[in-house]
Amino acid sequence: QVSDSVFDNVVISVLTMPEVPHSPSNRISTGNRILIVGGCALLVAGLIVVFSLLRDTVKDEEDFKNKLEAKLIGTVPHEKKQFSIRERLQGRNKALLIHNNAFISLTFVENYHKIAAKIEHIHHRKGSKIFAVTSVAENEGKSTTAANIAISLADRGHKVILIDLDCRKPALHQIFDKKHSEKSEFGNLLNKKIKPAEFRLKRYKQSLLYLAINTVPYPEYGEWIENGELRKVIKSFEVQADYIILDTAPIVADAFVTDIVKMADQTIMVVRTDTAFSSD
């Protein structure tokens, strides 16, 4: 109809009626699909392995010695925090304390005792008494390490005070599963809600380990550092204990960590395998 009004000598004839396709013309067989999916999966897995190997992280003890300017005092194997199917389904993690879990491997327990023995040696050789425990990133095992070092030192007959100074995200109260009263909340002492004579350290079971723990965050804790209140409290604890362990926040999460470690005699850096970059 359109061509009739434009050209007088044009004839249009339909050679083939159009058809809408209902199936692919280049169908891939089921066998070929399996091969393609398997090949892609292998390729992705290979790329993950290659990128993991090329990442500048600490992957073993040799990497630690070559990449970090620090002395290695121990290596602890990884342990699962979920021991039953129910715990895995519910996503519940159990605290990895060397005292209260029958499922923890002997290697895990013994390696923490070896670290505690080296800390004793440092104490006798240098007189170091206050040890800060930190890490670069979160979830590197910092709080678990601080807790187990403190337990091991207490097992050796030393009076130990473990202080929770991860005031933005305190975790020790969950690890020890301790309910605290107003007079045992460490933040209340520093906020001067209670007097020093009223503050009560929580004893862990019947051991020589005593806990100064927070159950809620204290965003204002930077003021305790700046006004010298935290240093004064740590010094008052120093005369009561053989060792003081400070559990700090991860360095990337809290700039005040650099101020806290200055209050310690030694700093222990927890490094989880293939997690944080060596430069960090």
Secondary structure by P-SEA (a helix, b strand, c coil): cccccccccbbbbbcccbbbbccccccccaaaaaaaaaaaaaaaaaaaaaaaaaccccccaaaaacccccccccccccccccccaaaaaacccccccccccccccaaaaaaaaaaaaaaaaaaaaccccbbbbbbcccccaaaaaaaaaaaaaaaaccbbbbbbcccccccccccccccccccccaaaaaacccccccbbbbbcccccbbbbccccccccaaaaaaaaaaaaaaaaacccccbbbbbccccccccaaaaaaaaccbbbbbbccccccccc
